[in-house]
Amino acid sequence: MVLYHHFFAVDGSVLGHLGVRLFFVLSGFLITRLLLEARFTVDYQPDTVLKAFYIRRALRIFPPYFAMLGFICLVNLEGARDGIKWHALYLSNFWYALCNEWTPWVLCHTWSLSIEEQFYVAWPLVILLAPRRLIASICVAIIAFSLAYRFYWPFTATPSLARDLLPPASVDALVAGALLAVHRRRTEVWPRWIGLSLAPLTAAAIMFLWLKSVPMTPALEWLTWIGAEVFPVIPLVVLVGCCSSGVSGAFGRILERRSISTIGRISYGVYLFHPVVLSLVVKAQPWIPVNVSEQGPGRFVIATAATLMLASISWLTFERPLNQLKRYFPYISPAQAHTSSPIQLNKADAREYDASAYRPSYANRDERGS
């Protein structure tokens, strides 16, 4: 969806932003589930889990990210050397919000990576240290705060990049995924209100996303922006929840094909490198027989193929060897994994969480593509 938005779409597209929102939901779900699996062991030690989490995240995220920044800084690609410190500190979203323009464009995608990193810093402290019975309530409160943040912006008159780039604009999707992980520890049955509201919310999301490209009055533009951000969240949560339970039939078999799982495995590199590839491909236009200087099929095919190649090389030669070091930093030590039993939870925890959902092997498993 992001590649289509940046390589193909001519008149603008909501798919890129929607793809990022889907990733936020998925990321919130996976990270929270990993942390909950570690917390609900008998010999749970928050300092051990926190240390493992931060080291594993650093091994996965930092090396390719700083390699990309190093290359861009070295050649000053698209004049991106200015403000590089903000990107190095994962404050890209604040940089673009302060500048109120997408300059340099070659690093514009790092706003979402900064949001992710800011989430990774704070969220484990909530999941691992907050009282267990309050985690779901905290999630709901944060989502409500994000909604209030959106309704605040129409009173500020002129839109700015800050409204979409500050953390409250994305935390609803991240924490909605986290709330799904909390719910899944109790049951895989959807609440009744989800079933009743899914179709209307999906229809409303499609309508508001379509309206974003239609000229309208300023008041309606604000309403459309709020609707296009809020209404898709529940459908995206349901999509992630259904996929986490397994997709059956022909579509499920397609998703399980090795080629598809490989794209998932290198997806971080694909997202990380695609603007860099786009810049280099456009500069190489004199040697490319199809039009890559403008949005369209030529750019989409050439830039996508080059991005996949670069991401594959990065994964095989650079990311995977470093990723394998995660085995030295398990969330649960081997001794704990052998002695821990979910049925030893106290009665309050046993009532609140389904012990059958405990999977000790999952807590130490590498997060594929995450």
SULLINUR-V457663 format. One record per residue. RES is the residue in three letters. PHI is phi in whole degrees, 0 to 359 (* if undefined). PSI is psi in whole degrees, 0 to 359 (NA if undefined). Layout:
BEGIN
res=RES phi=PHI psi=PSI
res=RES phi=PHI psi=PSI
END
This chain:
BEGIN
res=MET phi=* psi=320
res=VAL phi=290 psi=317
res=LEU phi=296 psi=319
res=TYR phi=300 psi=316
res=HIS phi=297 psi=318
res=HIS phi=270 psi=338
res=PHE phi=252 psi=332
res=PHE phi=242 psi=310
res=ALA phi=302 psi=129
res=VAL phi=268 psi=313
res=ASP phi=261 psi=25
res=GLY phi=87 psi=156
res=SER phi=205 psi=145
res=VAL phi=270 psi=354
res=LEU phi=295 psi=323
res=GLY phi=298 psi=311
res=HIS phi=294 psi=321
res=LEU phi=295 psi=324
res=GLY phi=296 psi=321
res=VAL phi=294 psi=320
res=ARG phi=297 psi=321
res=LEU phi=297 psi=319
res=PHE phi=297 psi=321
res=PHE phi=299 psi=315
res=VAL phi=299 psi=313
res=LEU phi=298 psi=317
res=SER phi=295 psi=315
res=GLY phi=301 psi=321
res=PHE phi=293 psi=309
res=LEU phi=294 psi=314
res=ILE phi=295 psi=316
res=THR phi=294 psi=321
res=ARG phi=296 psi=318
res=LEU phi=300 psi=315
res=LEU phi=293 psi=321
res=LEU phi=293 psi=321
res=GLU phi=301 psi=319
res=ALA phi=289 psi=322
res=ARG phi=293 psi=328
res=PHE phi=266 psi=30
res=THR phi=268 psi=157
res=VAL phi=293 psi=318
res=ASP phi=266 psi=36
res=TYR phi=301 psi=128
res=GLN phi=231 psi=108
res=PRO phi=302 psi=323
res=ASP phi=294 psi=323
res=THR phi=294 psi=316
res=VAL phi=294 psi=317
res=LEU phi=299 psi=316
res=LYS phi=299 psi=314
res=ALA phi=297 psi=318
res=PHE phi=298 psi=309
res=TYR phi=293 psi=322
res=ILE phi=292 psi=317
res=ARG phi=295 psi=320
res=ARG phi=296 psi=319
res=ALA phi=296 psi=318
res=LEU phi=298 psi=325
res=ARG phi=279 psi=321
res=ILE phi=261 psi=316
res=PHE phi=294 psi=311
res=PRO phi=303 psi=306
res=PRO phi=292 psi=328
res=TYR phi=296 psi=311
res=PHE phi=285 psi=335
res=ALA phi=294 psi=318
res=MET phi=297 psi=313
res=LEU phi=298 psi=321
res=GLY phi=297 psi=317
res=PHE phi=296 psi=314
res=ILE phi=297 psi=319
res=CYS phi=292 psi=321
res=LEU phi=297 psi=315
res=VAL phi=263 psi=358
res=ASN phi=52 psi=50
res=LEU phi=298 psi=126
res=GLU phi=54 psi=30
res=GLY phi=64 psi=31
res=ALA phi=277 psi=0
res=ARG phi=295 psi=326
res=ASP phi=294 psi=131
res=GLY phi=81 psi=11
res=ILE phi=297 psi=332
res=LYS phi=297 psi=324
res=TRP phi=297 psi=318
res=HIS phi=290 psi=324
res=ALA phi=294 psi=332
res=LEU phi=266 psi=10
res=TYR phi=56 psi=47
res=LEU phi=238 psi=28
res=SER phi=300 psi=321
res=ASN phi=297 psi=322
res=PHE phi=288 psi=325
res=TRP phi=299 psi=309
res=TYR phi=292 psi=328
res=ALA phi=294 psi=319
res=LEU phi=291 psi=319
res=CYS phi=287 psi=332
res=ASN phi=58 psi=32
res=GLU phi=201 psi=155
res=TRP phi=274 psi=68
res=THR phi=230 psi=122
res=PRO phi=280 psi=140
res=TRP phi=289 psi=335
res=VAL phi=293 psi=344
res=LEU phi=247 psi=15
res=CYS phi=296 psi=333
res=HIS phi=288 psi=346
res=THR phi=288 psi=351
res=TRP phi=300 psi=319
res=SER phi=287 psi=326
res=LEU phi=294 psi=325
res=SER phi=293 psi=318
res=ILE phi=302 psi=315
res=GLU phi=300 psi=313
res=GLU phi=294 psi=321
res=GLN phi=297 psi=323
res=PHE phi=294 psi=317
res=TYR phi=297 psi=328
res=VAL phi=291 psi=316
res=ALA phi=268 psi=321
res=TRP phi=294 psi=321
res=PRO phi=303 psi=327
res=LEU phi=295 psi=324
res=VAL phi=292 psi=309
res=ILE phi=293 psi=323
res=LEU phi=269 psi=338
res=LEU phi=246 psi=336
res=ALA phi=290 psi=151
res=PRO phi=305 psi=136
res=ARG phi=302 psi=320
res=ARG phi=291 psi=345
res=LEU phi=261 psi=354
res=ILE phi=299 psi=313
res=ALA phi=298 psi=318
res=SER phi=296 psi=322
res=ILE phi=297 psi=318
res=CYS phi=300 psi=313
res=VAL phi=298 psi=319
res=ALA phi=295 psi=320
res=ILE phi=292 psi=319
res=ILE phi=297 psi=320
res=ALA phi=297 psi=320
res=PHE phi=298 psi=318
res=SER phi=297 psi=320
res=LEU phi=296 psi=318
res=ALA phi=297 psi=322
res=TYR phi=302 psi=318
res=ARG phi=294 psi=319
res=PHE phi=288 psi=343
res=TYR phi=288 psi=324
res=TRP phi=297 psi=325
res=PRO phi=302 psi=335
res=PHE phi=281 psi=352
res=THR phi=268 psi=2
res=ALA phi=72 psi=253
res=THR phi=294 psi=130
res=PRO phi=294 psi=155
res=SER phi=214 psi=166
res=LEU phi=298 psi=335
res=ALA phi=301 psi=325
res=ARG phi=297 psi=331
res=ASP phi=261 psi=344
res=LEU phi=254 psi=341
res=LEU phi=288 psi=151
res=PRO phi=308 psi=321
res=PRO phi=300 psi=339
res=ALA phi=285 psi=343
res=SER phi=241 psi=345
res=VAL phi=293 psi=337
res=ASP phi=296 psi=318
res=ALA phi=292 psi=317
res=LEU phi=299 psi=314
res=VAL phi=282 psi=334
res=ALA phi=298 psi=319
res=GLY phi=296 psi=322
res=ALA phi=296 psi=319
res=LEU phi=297 psi=325
res=LEU phi=298 psi=318
res=ALA phi=296 psi=320
res=VAL phi=297 psi=316
res=HIS phi=297 psi=322
res=ARG phi=291 psi=343
res=ARG phi=287 psi=338
res=ARG phi=270 psi=313
res=THR phi=196 psi=158
res=GLU phi=262 psi=3
res=VAL phi=279 psi=129
res=TRP phi=288 psi=144
res=PRO phi=299 psi=152
res=ARG phi=299 psi=325
res=TRP phi=293 psi=333
res=ILE phi=295 psi=313
res=GLY phi=299 psi=322
res=LEU phi=285 psi=329
res=SER phi=262 psi=348
res=LEU phi=300 psi=309
res=ALA phi=297 psi=311
res=PRO phi=299 psi=320
res=LEU phi=292 psi=321
res=THR phi=296 psi=316
res=ALA phi=297 psi=317
res=ALA phi=295 psi=320
res=ALA phi=298 psi=315
res=ILE phi=298 psi=318
res=MET phi=297 psi=312
res=PHE phi=291 psi=324
res=LEU phi=295 psi=323
res=TRP phi=291 psi=321
res=LEU phi=294 psi=339
res=LYS phi=300 psi=335
res=SER phi=264 psi=5
res=VAL phi=256 psi=130
res=PRO phi=299 psi=140
res=MET phi=201 psi=175
res=THR phi=290 psi=159
res=PRO phi=304 psi=319
res=ALA phi=298 psi=317
res=LEU phi=290 psi=328
res=GLU phi=297 psi=317
res=TRP phi=297 psi=316
res=LEU phi=298 psi=319
res=THR phi=295 psi=319
res=TRP phi=299 psi=315
res=ILE phi=298 psi=314
res=GLY phi=297 psi=319
res=ALA phi=291 psi=337
res=GLU phi=272 psi=324
res=VAL phi=271 psi=312
res=PHE phi=295 psi=329
res=PRO phi=288 psi=346
res=VAL phi=298 psi=310
res=ILE phi=298 psi=313
res=PRO phi=303 psi=322
res=LEU phi=292 psi=322
res=VAL phi=297 psi=317
res=VAL phi=296 psi=320
res=LEU phi=299 psi=313
res=VAL phi=296 psi=318
res=GLY phi=297 psi=318
res=CYS phi=294 psi=319
res=CYS phi=293 psi=325
res=SER phi=292 psi=336
res=SER phi=277 psi=349
res=GLY phi=105 psi=135
res=VAL phi=254 psi=121
res=SER phi=263 psi=176
res=GLY phi=78 psi=194
res=ALA phi=297 psi=320
res=PHE phi=295 psi=321
res=GLY phi=297 psi=320
res=ARG phi=294 psi=326
res=ILE phi=295 psi=315
res=LEU phi=295 psi=334
res=GLU phi=271 psi=0
res=ARG phi=295 psi=149
res=ARG phi=299 psi=323
res=SER phi=296 psi=322
res=ILE phi=289 psi=316
res=SER phi=294 psi=330
res=THR phi=294 psi=318
res=ILE phi=299 psi=320
res=GLY phi=298 psi=322
res=ARG phi=293 psi=325
res=ILE phi=261 psi=11
res=SER phi=297 psi=327
res=TYR phi=298 psi=314
res=GLY phi=296 psi=322
res=VAL phi=301 psi=312
res=TYR phi=293 psi=320
res=LEU phi=292 psi=319
res=PHE phi=264 psi=347
res=HIS phi=297 psi=324
res=PRO phi=292 psi=325
res=VAL phi=297 psi=315
res=VAL phi=298 psi=318
res=LEU phi=300 psi=315
res=SER phi=300 psi=315
res=LEU phi=290 psi=323
res=VAL phi=295 psi=317
res=VAL phi=297 psi=320
res=LYS phi=295 psi=334
res=ALA phi=269 psi=12
res=GLN phi=309 psi=319
res=PRO phi=302 psi=337
res=TRP phi=256 psi=5
res=ILE phi=248 psi=126
res=PRO phi=286 psi=348
res=VAL phi=248 psi=163
res=ASN phi=283 psi=112
res=VAL phi=244 psi=3
res=SER phi=281 psi=343
res=GLU phi=231 psi=161
res=GLN phi=300 psi=142
res=GLY phi=154 psi=183
res=PRO phi=298 psi=323
res=GLY phi=298 psi=311
res=ARG phi=298 psi=318
res=PHE phi=299 psi=313
res=VAL phi=292 psi=310
res=ILE phi=293 psi=311
res=ALA phi=291 psi=323
res=THR phi=294 psi=315
res=ALA phi=299 psi=316
res=ALA phi=293 psi=322
res=THR phi=295 psi=316
res=LEU phi=297 psi=320
res=MET phi=295 psi=313
res=LEU phi=295 psi=318
res=ALA phi=296 psi=323
res=SER phi=294 psi=316
res=ILE phi=297 psi=317
res=SER phi=299 psi=318
res=TRP phi=294 psi=313
res=LEU phi=289 psi=321
res=THR phi=261 psi=343
res=PHE phi=230 psi=304
res=GLU phi=286 psi=314
res=ARG phi=298 psi=315
res=PRO phi=302 psi=319
res=LEU phi=290 psi=323
res=ASN phi=297 psi=329
res=GLN phi=292 psi=343
res=LEU phi=290 psi=347
res=LYS phi=301 psi=333
res=ARG phi=297 psi=341
res=TYR phi=276 psi=356
res=PHE phi=228 psi=65
res=PRO phi=287 psi=152
res=TYR phi=293 psi=328
res=ILE phi=233 psi=129
res=SER phi=294 psi=152
res=PRO phi=306 psi=322
res=ALA phi=295 psi=319
res=GLN phi=293 psi=320
res=ALA phi=298 psi=328
res=HIS phi=279 psi=331
res=THR phi=264 psi=342
res=SER phi=283 psi=141
res=SER phi=221 psi=130
res=PRO phi=295 psi=337
res=ILE phi=285 psi=355
res=GLN phi=273 psi=2
res=LEU phi=299 psi=149
res=ASN phi=292 psi=169
res=LYS phi=297 psi=323
res=ALA phi=296 psi=317
res=ASP phi=292 psi=322
res=ALA phi=296 psi=324
res=ARG phi=289 psi=323
res=GLU phi=280 psi=326
res=TYR phi=236 psi=141
res=ASP phi=283 psi=115
res=ALA phi=297 psi=334
res=SER phi=292 psi=345
res=ALA phi=281 psi=352
res=TYR phi=286 psi=125
res=ARG phi=230 psi=93
res=PRO phi=300 psi=331
res=SER phi=290 psi=336
res=TYR phi=289 psi=327
res=ALA phi=296 psi=334
res=ASN phi=256 psi=7
res=ARG phi=277 psi=144
res=ASP phi=296 psi=142
res=GLU phi=279 psi=104
res=ARG phi=296 psi=120
res=GLY phi=70 psi=6
res=SER phi=259 psi=NA
END
